[in-house]
Amino acid sequence: GKAPPGGGANEWMVRSATGATLTVAASTIRRVPATRGSQVRVVMGESCGFVGVLLSADNGVGVLRSFGEAKKVRVLPLDALCVLAQECNQPEPGTVEIS
């Protein structure tokens, strides 16, 4: 998600799995922390777009291994990671989960 143009810190634009974009109140969004074994995507920095499994998470840093034949490893801040949707638990009614 991201803050909508003209909106404030109290609103976010969120794209759903169907591709629909919604504007939601910031108070209805909660962070889903990445944990060991989570499937994650890097959402900022030089490794943006890197997808893999989180091998370990300690002191704000995660070790990721890519999927596929050529296994690549990255060590990145946990704040740069987004848990892929299939890993998220169902949110409480009226809330949206992002990472």
Phi and psi restraints in degrees (range 20) as a CNS / XPLOR table:
assign (resid 1 and name C) (resid 2 and name N)
       (resid 2 and name CA) (resid 2 and name C) 1.0 -152.3 20.0 2
assign (resid 2 and name N) (resid 2 and name CA)
       (resid 2 and name C) (resid 3 and name N) 1.0 158.7 20.0 2
assign (resid 2 and name C) (resid 3 and name N)
       (resid 3 and name CA) (resid 3 and name C) 1.0 -66.5 20.0 2
assign (resid 3 and name N) (resid 3 and name CA)
       (resid 3 and name C) (resid 4 and name N) 1.0 132.9 20.0 2
assign (resid 3 and name C) (resid 4 and name N)
       (resid 4 and name CA) (resid 4 and name C) 1.0 -72.4 20.0 2
assign (resid 4 and name N) (resid 4 and name CA)
       (resid 4 and name C) (resid 5 and name N) 1.0 152.1 20.0 2
assign (resid 4 and name C) (resid 5 and name N)
       (resid 5 and name CA) (resid 5 and name C) 1.0 -59.9 20.0 2
assign (resid 5 and name N) (resid 5 and name CA)
       (resid 5 and name C) (resid 6 and name N) 1.0 133.6 20.0 2
assign (resid 5 and name C) (resid 6 and name N)
       (resid 6 and name CA) (resid 6 and name C) 1.0 79.8 20.0 2
assign (resid 6 and name N) (resid 6 and name CA)
       (resid 6 and name C) (resid 7 and name N) 1.0 -11.8 20.0 2
assign (resid 6 and name C) (resid 7 and name N)
       (resid 7 and name CA) (resid 7 and name C) 1.0 -85.1 20.0 2
assign (resid 7 and name N) (resid 7 and name CA)
       (resid 7 and name C) (resid 8 and name N) 1.0 -178.2 20.0 2
assign (resid 7 and name C) (resid 8 and name N)
       (resid 8 and name CA) (resid 8 and name C) 1.0 -120.5 20.0 2
assign (resid 8 and name N) (resid 8 and name CA)
       (resid 8 and name C) (resid 9 and name N) 1.0 -165.2 20.0 2
assign (resid 8 and name C) (resid 9 and name N)
       (resid 9 and name CA) (resid 9 and name C) 1.0 -70.2 20.0 2
assign (resid 9 and name N) (resid 9 and name CA)
       (resid 9 and name C) (resid 10 and name N) 1.0 -7.8 20.0 2
assign (resid 9 and name C) (resid 10 and name N)
       (resid 10 and name CA) (resid 10 and name C) 1.0 -91.0 20.0 2
assign (resid 10 and name N) (resid 10 and name CA)
       (resid 10 and name C) (resid 11 and name N) 1.0 -3.5 20.0 2
assign (resid 10 and name C) (resid 11 and name N)
       (resid 11 and name CA) (resid 11 and name C) 1.0 -132.8 20.0 2
assign (resid 11 and name N) (resid 11 and name CA)
       (resid 11 and name C) (resid 12 and name N) 1.0 147.2 20.0 2
assign (resid 11 and name C) (resid 12 and name N)
       (resid 12 and name CA) (resid 12 and name C) 1.0 -134.8 20.0 2
assign (resid 12 and name N) (resid 12 and name CA)
       (resid 12 and name C) (resid 13 and name N) 1.0 146.1 20.0 2
assign (resid 12 and name C) (resid 13 and name N)
       (resid 13 and name CA) (resid 13 and name C) 1.0 -94.9 20.0 2
assign (resid 13 and name N) (resid 13 and name CA)
       (resid 13 and name C) (resid 14 and name N) 1.0 127.7 20.0 2
assign (resid 13 and name C) (resid 14 and name N)
       (resid 14 and name CA) (resid 14 and name C) 1.0 -125.3 20.0 2
assign (resid 14 and name N) (resid 14 and name CA)
       (resid 14 and name C) (resid 15 and name N) 1.0 131.4 20.0 2
assign (resid 14 and name C) (resid 15 and name N)
       (resid 15 and name CA) (resid 15 and name C) 1.0 -96.4 20.0 2
assign (resid 15 and name N) (resid 15 and name CA)
       (resid 15 and name C) (resid 16 and name N) 1.0 126.1 20.0 2
assign (resid 15 and name C) (resid 16 and name N)
       (resid 16 and name CA) (resid 16 and name C) 1.0 -83.0 20.0 2
assign (resid 16 and name N) (resid 16 and name CA)
       (resid 16 and name C) (resid 17 and name N) 1.0 173.4 20.0 2
assign (resid 16 and name C) (resid 17 and name N)
       (resid 17 and name CA) (resid 17 and name C) 1.0 -62.6 20.0 2
assign (resid 17 and name N) (resid 17 and name CA)
       (resid 17 and name C) (resid 18 and name N) 1.0 -25.5 20.0 2
assign (resid 17 and name C) (resid 18 and name N)
       (resid 18 and name CA) (resid 18 and name C) 1.0 -82.0 20.0 2
assign (resid 18 and name N) (resid 18 and name CA)
       (resid 18 and name C) (resid 19 and name N) 1.0 -7.1 20.0 2
assign (resid 18 and name C) (resid 19 and name N)
       (resid 19 and name CA) (resid 19 and name C) 1.0 96.7 20.0 2
assign (resid 19 and name N) (resid 19 and name CA)
       (resid 19 and name C) (resid 20 and name N) 1.0 -7.2 20.0 2
assign (resid 19 and name C) (resid 20 and name N)
       (resid 20 and name CA) (resid 20 and name C) 1.0 -70.7 20.0 2
assign (resid 20 and name N) (resid 20 and name CA)
       (resid 20 and name C) (resid 21 and name N) 1.0 142.1 20.0 2
assign (resid 20 and name C) (resid 21 and name N)
       (resid 21 and name CA) (resid 21 and name C) 1.0 -107.1 20.0 2
assign (resid 21 and name N) (resid 21 and name CA)
       (resid 21 and name C) (resid 22 and name N) 1.0 127.8 20.0 2
assign (resid 21 and name C) (resid 22 and name N)
       (resid 22 and name CA) (resid 22 and name C) 1.0 -120.5 20.0 2
assign (resid 22 and name N) (resid 22 and name CA)
       (resid 22 and name C) (resid 23 and name N) 1.0 148.6 20.0 2
assign (resid 22 and name C) (resid 23 and name N)
       (resid 23 and name CA) (resid 23 and name C) 1.0 -101.7 20.0 2
assign (resid 23 and name N) (resid 23 and name CA)
       (resid 23 and name C) (resid 24 and name N) 1.0 123.1 20.0 2
assign (resid 23 and name C) (resid 24 and name N)
       (resid 24 and name CA) (resid 24 and name C) 1.0 -126.9 20.0 2
assign (resid 24 and name N) (resid 24 and name CA)
       (resid 24 and name C) (resid 25 and name N) 1.0 155.2 20.0 2
assign (resid 24 and name C) (resid 25 and name N)
       (resid 25 and name CA) (resid 25 and name C) 1.0 -70.7 20.0 2
assign (resid 25 and name N) (resid 25 and name CA)
       (resid 25 and name C) (resid 26 and name N) 1.0 138.6 20.0 2
assign (resid 25 and name C) (resid 26 and name N)
       (resid 26 and name CA) (resid 26 and name C) 1.0 -58.0 20.0 2
assign (resid 26 and name N) (resid 26 and name CA)
       (resid 26 and name C) (resid 27 and name N) 1.0 -30.8 20.0 2
assign (resid 26 and name C) (resid 27 and name N)
       (resid 27 and name CA) (resid 27 and name C) 1.0 -68.4 20.0 2
assign (resid 27 and name N) (resid 27 and name CA)
       (resid 27 and name C) (resid 28 and name N) 1.0 -15.1 20.0 2
assign (resid 27 and name C) (resid 28 and name N)
       (resid 28 and name CA) (resid 28 and name C) 1.0 -95.2 20.0 2
assign (resid 28 and name N) (resid 28 and name CA)
       (resid 28 and name C) (resid 29 and name N) 1.0 0.7 20.0 2
assign (resid 28 and name C) (resid 29 and name N)
       (resid 29 and name CA) (resid 29 and name C) 1.0 -105.7 20.0 2
assign (resid 29 and name N) (resid 29 and name CA)
       (resid 29 and name C) (resid 30 and name N) 1.0 135.3 20.0 2
assign (resid 29 and name C) (resid 30 and name N)
       (resid 30 and name CA) (resid 30 and name C) 1.0 -130.5 20.0 2
assign (resid 30 and name N) (resid 30 and name CA)
       (resid 30 and name C) (resid 31 and name N) 1.0 145.7 20.0 2
assign (resid 30 and name C) (resid 31 and name N)
       (resid 31 and name CA) (resid 31 and name C) 1.0 -75.6 20.0 2
assign (resid 31 and name N) (resid 31 and name CA)
       (resid 31 and name C) (resid 32 and name N) 1.0 138.1 20.0 2
assign (resid 31 and name C) (resid 32 and name N)
       (resid 32 and name CA) (resid 32 and name C) 1.0 -107.4 20.0 2
assign (resid 32 and name N) (resid 32 and name CA)
       (resid 32 and name C) (resid 33 and name N) 1.0 104.9 20.0 2
assign (resid 32 and name C) (resid 33 and name N)
       (resid 33 and name CA) (resid 33 and name C) 1.0 -68.9 20.0 2
assign (resid 33 and name N) (resid 33 and name CA)
       (resid 33 and name C) (resid 34 and name N) 1.0 142.1 20.0 2
assign (resid 33 and name C) (resid 34 and name N)
       (resid 34 and name CA) (resid 34 and name C) 1.0 -73.7 20.0 2
assign (resid 34 and name N) (resid 34 and name CA)
       (resid 34 and name C) (resid 35 and name N) 1.0 134.9 20.0 2
assign (resid 34 and name C) (resid 35 and name N)
       (resid 35 and name CA) (resid 35 and name C) 1.0 -126.7 20.0 2
assign (resid 35 and name N) (resid 35 and name CA)
       (resid 35 and name C) (resid 36 and name N) 1.0 163.9 20.0 2
assign (resid 35 and name C) (resid 36 and name N)
       (resid 36 and name CA) (resid 36 and name C) 1.0 -51.3 20.0 2
assign (resid 36 and name N) (resid 36 and name CA)
       (resid 36 and name C) (resid 37 and name N) 1.0 131.4 20.0 2
assign (resid 36 and name C) (resid 37 and name N)
       (resid 37 and name CA) (resid 37 and name C) 1.0 92.3 20.0 2
assign (resid 37 and name N) (resid 37 and name CA)
       (resid 37 and name C) (resid 38 and name N) 1.0 -10.4 20.0 2
assign (resid 37 and name C) (resid 38 and name N)
       (resid 38 and name CA) (resid 38 and name C) 1.0 -68.0 20.0 2
assign (resid 38 and name N) (resid 38 and name CA)
       (resid 38 and name C) (resid 39 and name N) 1.0 146.1 20.0 2
assign (resid 38 and name C) (resid 39 and name N)
       (resid 39 and name CA) (resid 39 and name C) 1.0 -88.2 20.0 2
assign (resid 39 and name N) (resid 39 and name CA)
       (resid 39 and name C) (resid 40 and name N) 1.0 123.8 20.0 2
assign (resid 39 and name C) (resid 40 and name N)
       (resid 40 and name CA) (resid 40 and name C) 1.0 -130.6 20.0 2
assign (resid 40 and name N) (resid 40 and name CA)
       (resid 40 and name C) (resid 41 and name N) 1.0 161.3 20.0 2
assign (resid 40 and name C) (resid 41 and name N)
       (resid 41 and name CA) (resid 41 and name C) 1.0 -127.9 20.0 2
assign (resid 41 and name N) (resid 41 and name CA)
       (resid 41 and name C) (resid 42 and name N) 1.0 137.4 20.0 2
assign (resid 41 and name C) (resid 42 and name N)
       (resid 42 and name CA) (resid 42 and name C) 1.0 -80.4 20.0 2
assign (resid 42 and name N) (resid 42 and name CA)
       (resid 42 and name C) (resid 43 and name N) 1.0 128.3 20.0 2
assign (resid 42 and name C) (resid 43 and name N)
       (resid 43 and name CA) (resid 43 and name C) 1.0 -112.8 20.0 2
assign (resid 43 and name N) (resid 43 and name CA)
       (resid 43 and name C) (resid 44 and name N) 1.0 2.7 20.0 2
assign (resid 43 and name C) (resid 44 and name N)
       (resid 44 and name CA) (resid 44 and name C) 1.0 -154.9 20.0 2
assign (resid 44 and name N) (resid 44 and name CA)
       (resid 44 and name C) (resid 45 and name N) 1.0 159.7 20.0 2
assign (resid 44 and name C) (resid 45 and name N)
       (resid 45 and name CA) (resid 45 and name C) 1.0 87.7 20.0 2
assign (resid 45 and name N) (resid 45 and name CA)
       (resid 45 and name C) (resid 46 and name N) 1.0 -174.2 20.0 2
assign (resid 45 and name C) (resid 46 and name N)
       (resid 46 and name CA) (resid 46 and name C) 1.0 -63.3 20.0 2
assign (resid 46 and name N) (resid 46 and name CA)
       (resid 46 and name C) (resid 47 and name N) 1.0 -25.9 20.0 2
assign (resid 46 and name C) (resid 47 and name N)
       (resid 47 and name CA) (resid 47 and name C) 1.0 -94.8 20.0 2
assign (resid 47 and name N) (resid 47 and name CA)
       (resid 47 and name C) (resid 48 and name N) 1.0 14.6 20.0 2
assign (resid 47 and name C) (resid 48 and name N)
       (resid 48 and name CA) (resid 48 and name C) 1.0 -51.9 20.0 2
assign (resid 48 and name N) (resid 48 and name CA)
       (resid 48 and name C) (resid 49 and name N) 1.0 130.8 20.0 2
assign (resid 48 and name C) (resid 49 and name N)
       (resid 49 and name CA) (resid 49 and name C) 1.0 97.1 20.0 2
assign (resid 49 and name N) (resid 49 and name CA)
       (resid 49 and name C) (resid 50 and name N) 1.0 -15.2 20.0 2
assign (resid 49 and name C) (resid 50 and name N)
       (resid 50 and name CA) (resid 50 and name C) 1.0 -64.0 20.0 2
assign (resid 50 and name N) (resid 50 and name CA)
       (resid 50 and name C) (resid 51 and name N) 1.0 130.2 20.0 2
assign (resid 50 and name C) (resid 51 and name N)
       (resid 51 and name CA) (resid 51 and name C) 1.0 -121.2 20.0 2
assign (resid 51 and name N) (resid 51 and name CA)
       (resid 51 and name C) (resid 52 and name N) 1.0 137.5 20.0 2
assign (resid 51 and name C) (resid 52 and name N)
       (resid 52 and name CA) (resid 52 and name C) 1.0 -173.1 20.0 2
assign (resid 52 and name N) (resid 52 and name CA)
       (resid 52 and name C) (resid 53 and name N) 1.0 -166.1 20.0 2
assign (resid 52 and name C) (resid 53 and name N)
       (resid 53 and name CA) (resid 53 and name C) 1.0 -107.4 20.0 2
assign (resid 53 and name N) (resid 53 and name CA)
       (resid 53 and name C) (resid 54 and name N) 1.0 140.5 20.0 2
assign (resid 53 and name C) (resid 54 and name N)
       (resid 54 and name CA) (resid 54 and name C) 1.0 -82.8 20.0 2
assign (resid 54 and name N) (resid 54 and name CA)
       (resid 54 and name C) (resid 55 and name N) 1.0 112.0 20.0 2
assign (resid 54 and name C) (resid 55 and name N)
       (resid 55 and name CA) (resid 55 and name C) 1.0 -79.3 20.0 2
assign (resid 55 and name N) (resid 55 and name CA)
       (resid 55 and name C) (resid 56 and name N) 1.0 -36.4 20.0 2
assign (resid 55 and name C) (resid 56 and name N)
       (resid 56 and name CA) (resid 56 and name C) 1.0 -156.2 20.0 2
assign (resid 56 and name N) (resid 56 and name CA)
       (resid 56 and name C) (resid 57 and name N) 1.0 155.0 20.0 2
assign (resid 56 and name C) (resid 57 and name N)
       (resid 57 and name CA) (resid 57 and name C) 1.0 -141.5 20.0 2
assign (resid 57 and name N) (resid 57 and name CA)
       (resid 57 and name C) (resid 58 and name N) 1.0 120.2 20.0 2
assign (resid 57 and name C) (resid 58 and name N)
       (resid 58 and name CA) (resid 58 and name C) 1.0 -153.2 20.0 2
assign (resid 58 and name N) (resid 58 and name CA)
       (resid 58 and name C) (resid 59 and name N) 1.0 133.7 20.0 2
assign (resid 58 and name C) (resid 59 and name N)
       (resid 59 and name CA) (resid 59 and name C) 1.0 52.7 20.0 2
assign (resid 59 and name N) (resid 59 and name CA)
       (resid 59 and name C) (resid 60 and name N) 1.0 39.9 20.0 2
assign (resid 59 and name C) (resid 60 and name N)
       (resid 60 and name CA) (resid 60 and name C) 1.0 80.1 20.0 2
assign (resid 60 and name N) (resid 60 and name CA)
       (resid 60 and name C) (resid 61 and name N) 1.0 7.2 20.0 2
assign (resid 60 and name C) (resid 61 and name N)
       (resid 61 and name CA) (resid 61 and name C) 1.0 -123.6 20.0 2
assign (resid 61 and name N) (resid 61 and name CA)
       (resid 61 and name C) (resid 62 and name N) 1.0 139.5 20.0 2
assign (resid 61 and name C) (resid 62 and name N)
       (resid 62 and name CA) (resid 62 and name C) 1.0 -121.1 20.0 2
assign (resid 62 and name N) (resid 62 and name CA)
       (resid 62 and name C) (resid 63 and name N) 1.0 149.9 20.0 2
assign (resid 62 and name C) (resid 63 and name N)
       (resid 63 and name CA) (resid 63 and name C) 1.0 -110.6 20.0 2
assign (resid 63 and name N) (resid 63 and name CA)
       (resid 63 and name C) (resid 64 and name N) 1.0 120.6 20.0 2
assign (resid 63 and name C) (resid 64 and name N)
       (resid 64 and name CA) (resid 64 and name C) 1.0 -111.9 20.0 2
assign (resid 64 and name N) (resid 64 and name CA)
       (resid 64 and name C) (resid 65 and name N) 1.0 146.2 20.0 2
assign (resid 64 and name C) (resid 65 and name N)
       (resid 65 and name CA) (resid 65 and name C) 1.0 -121.5 20.0 2
assign (resid 65 and name N) (resid 65 and name CA)
       (resid 65 and name C) (resid 66 and name N) 1.0 133.3 20.0 2
assign (resid 65 and name C) (resid 66 and name N)
       (resid 66 and name CA) (resid 66 and name C) 1.0 -71.7 20.0 2
assign (resid 66 and name N) (resid 66 and name CA)
       (resid 66 and name C) (resid 67 and name N) 1.0 163.3 20.0 2
assign (resid 66 and name C) (resid 67 and name N)
       (resid 67 and name CA) (resid 67 and name C) 1.0 -89.0 20.0 2
assign (resid 67 and name N) (resid 67 and name CA)
       (resid 67 and name C) (resid 68 and name N) 1.0 167.6 20.0 2
assign (resid 67 and name C) (resid 68 and name N)
       (resid 68 and name CA) (resid 68 and name C) 1.0 97.0 20.0 2
assign (resid 68 and name N) (resid 68 and name CA)
       (resid 68 and name C) (resid 69 and name N) 1.0 -177.0 20.0 2
assign (resid 68 and name C) (resid 69 and name N)
       (resid 69 and name CA) (resid 69 and name C) 1.0 -65.5 20.0 2
assign (resid 69 and name N) (resid 69 and name CA)
       (resid 69 and name C) (resid 70 and name N) 1.0 -51.4 20.0 2
assign (resid 69 and name C) (resid 70 and name N)
       (resid 70 and name CA) (resid 70 and name C) 1.0 -86.0 20.0 2
assign (resid 70 and name N) (resid 70 and name CA)
       (resid 70 and name C) (resid 71 and name N) 1.0 99.2 20.0 2
assign (resid 70 and name C) (resid 71 and name N)
       (resid 71 and name CA) (resid 71 and name C) 1.0 -73.8 20.0 2
assign (resid 71 and name N) (resid 71 and name CA)
       (resid 71 and name C) (resid 72 and name N) 1.0 122.7 20.0 2
assign (resid 71 and name C) (resid 72 and name N)
       (resid 72 and name CA) (resid 72 and name C) 1.0 -118.9 20.0 2
assign (resid 72 and name N) (resid 72 and name CA)
       (resid 72 and name C) (resid 73 and name N) 1.0 149.1 20.0 2
assign (resid 72 and name C) (resid 73 and name N)
       (resid 73 and name CA) (resid 73 and name C) 1.0 -122.7 20.0 2
assign (resid 73 and name N) (resid 73 and name CA)
       (resid 73 and name C) (resid 74 and name N) 1.0 139.6 20.0 2
assign (resid 73 and name C) (resid 74 and name N)
       (resid 74 and name CA) (resid 74 and name C) 1.0 -130.6 20.0 2
assign (resid 74 and name N) (resid 74 and name CA)
       (resid 74 and name C) (resid 75 and name N) 1.0 144.3 20.0 2
assign (resid 74 and name C) (resid 75 and name N)
       (resid 75 and name CA) (resid 75 and name C) 1.0 -114.9 20.0 2
assign (resid 75 and name N) (resid 75 and name CA)
       (resid 75 and name C) (resid 76 and name N) 1.0 116.2 20.0 2
assign (resid 75 and name C) (resid 76 and name N)
       (resid 76 and name CA) (resid 76 and name C) 1.0 -140.5 20.0 2
assign (resid 76 and name N) (resid 76 and name CA)
       (resid 76 and name C) (resid 77 and name N) 1.0 159.5 20.0 2
assign (resid 76 and name C) (resid 77 and name N)
       (resid 77 and name CA) (resid 77 and name C) 1.0 -65.3 20.0 2
assign (resid 77 and name N) (resid 77 and name CA)
       (resid 77 and name C) (resid 78 and name N) 1.0 140.6 20.0 2
assign (resid 77 and name C) (resid 78 and name N)
       (resid 78 and name CA) (resid 78 and name C) 1.0 -60.4 20.0 2
assign (resid 78 and name N) (resid 78 and name CA)
       (resid 78 and name C) (resid 79 and name N) 1.0 -28.6 20.0 2
assign (resid 78 and name C) (resid 79 and name N)
       (resid 79 and name CA) (resid 79 and name C) 1.0 -66.7 20.0 2
assign (resid 79 and name N) (resid 79 and name CA)
       (resid 79 and name C) (resid 80 and name N) 1.0 -14.9 20.0 2
assign (resid 79 and name C) (resid 80 and name N)
       (resid 80 and name CA) (resid 80 and name C) 1.0 -88.6 20.0 2
assign (resid 80 and name N) (resid 80 and name CA)
       (resid 80 and name C) (resid 81 and name N) 1.0 0.4 20.0 2
assign (resid 80 and name C) (resid 81 and name N)
       (resid 81 and name CA) (resid 81 and name C) 1.0 -107.5 20.0 2
assign (resid 81 and name N) (resid 81 and name CA)
       (resid 81 and name C) (resid 82 and name N) 1.0 147.3 20.0 2
assign (resid 81 and name C) (resid 82 and name N)
       (resid 82 and name CA) (resid 82 and name C) 1.0 -124.5 20.0 2
assign (resid 82 and name N) (resid 82 and name CA)
       (resid 82 and name C) (resid 83 and name N) 1.0 125.4 20.0 2
assign (resid 82 and name C) (resid 83 and name N)
       (resid 83 and name CA) (resid 83 and name C) 1.0 -71.0 20.0 2
assign (resid 83 and name N) (resid 83 and name CA)
       (resid 83 and name C) (resid 84 and name N) 1.0 130.4 20.0 2
assign (resid 83 and name C) (resid 84 and name N)
       (resid 84 and name CA) (resid 84 and name C) 1.0 -66.2 20.0 2
assign (resid 84 and name N) (resid 84 and name CA)
       (resid 84 and name C) (resid 85 and name N) 1.0 146.2 20.0 2
assign (resid 84 and name C) (resid 85 and name N)
       (resid 85 and name CA) (resid 85 and name C) 1.0 -52.8 20.0 2
assign (resid 85 and name N) (resid 85 and name CA)
       (resid 85 and name C) (resid 86 and name N) 1.0 -40.1 20.0 2
assign (resid 85 and name C) (resid 86 and name N)
       (resid 86 and name CA) (resid 86 and name C) 1.0 -65.0 20.0 2
assign (resid 86 and name N) (resid 86 and name CA)
       (resid 86 and name C) (resid 87 and name N) 1.0 -15.2 20.0 2
assign (resid 86 and name C) (resid 87 and name N)
       (resid 87 and name CA) (resid 87 and name C) 1.0 -87.9 20.0 2
assign (resid 87 and name N) (resid 87 and name CA)
       (resid 87 and name C) (resid 88 and name N) 1.0 -16.8 20.0 2
assign (resid 87 and name C) (resid 88 and name N)
       (resid 88 and name CA) (resid 88 and name C) 1.0 -78.1 20.0 2
assign (resid 88 and name N) (resid 88 and name CA)
       (resid 88 and name C) (resid 89 and name N) 1.0 142.4 20.0 2
assign (resid 88 and name C) (resid 89 and name N)
       (resid 89 and name CA) (resid 89 and name C) 1.0 -74.8 20.0 2
assign (resid 89 and name N) (resid 89 and name CA)
       (resid 89 and name C) (resid 90 and name N) 1.0 158.4 20.0 2
assign (resid 89 and name C) (resid 90 and name N)
       (resid 90 and name CA) (resid 90 and name C) 1.0 -65.3 20.0 2
assign (resid 90 and name N) (resid 90 and name CA)
       (resid 90 and name C) (resid 91 and name N) 1.0 130.5 20.0 2
assign (resid 90 and name C) (resid 91 and name N)
       (resid 91 and name CA) (resid 91 and name C) 1.0 -74.5 20.0 2
assign (resid 91 and name N) (resid 91 and name CA)
       (resid 91 and name C) (resid 92 and name N) 1.0 165.6 20.0 2
assign (resid 91 and name C) (resid 92 and name N)
       (resid 92 and name CA) (resid 92 and name C) 1.0 -64.7 20.0 2
assign (resid 92 and name N) (resid 92 and name CA)
       (resid 92 and name C) (resid 93 and name N) 1.0 152.6 20.0 2
assign (resid 92 and name C) (resid 93 and name N)
       (resid 93 and name CA) (resid 93 and name C) 1.0 -53.6 20.0 2
assign (resid 93 and name N) (resid 93 and name CA)
       (resid 93 and name C) (resid 94 and name N) 1.0 135.6 20.0 2
assign (resid 93 and name C) (resid 94 and name N)
       (resid 94 and name CA) (resid 94 and name C) 1.0 85.3 20.0 2
assign (resid 94 and name N) (resid 94 and name CA)
       (resid 94 and name C) (resid 95 and name N) 1.0 5.3 20.0 2
assign (resid 94 and name C) (resid 95 and name N)
       (resid 95 and name CA) (resid 95 and name C) 1.0 -119.7 20.0 2
assign (resid 95 and name N) (resid 95 and name CA)
       (resid 95 and name C) (resid 96 and name N) 1.0 159.0 20.0 2
assign (resid 95 and name C) (resid 96 and name N)
       (resid 96 and name CA) (resid 96 and name C) 1.0 -126.0 20.0 2
assign (resid 96 and name N) (resid 96 and name CA)
       (resid 96 and name C) (resid 97 and name N) 1.0 133.3 20.0 2
assign (resid 96 and name C) (resid 97 and name N)
       (resid 97 and name CA) (resid 97 and name C) 1.0 -99.4 20.0 2
assign (resid 97 and name N) (resid 97 and name CA)
       (resid 97 and name C) (resid 98 and name N) 1.0 132.5 20.0 2
assign (resid 97 and name C) (resid 98 and name N)
       (resid 98 and name CA) (resid 98 and name C) 1.0 -133.8 20.0 2
assign (resid 98 and name N) (resid 98 and name CA)
       (resid 98 and name C) (resid 99 and name N) 1.0 163.9 20.0 2
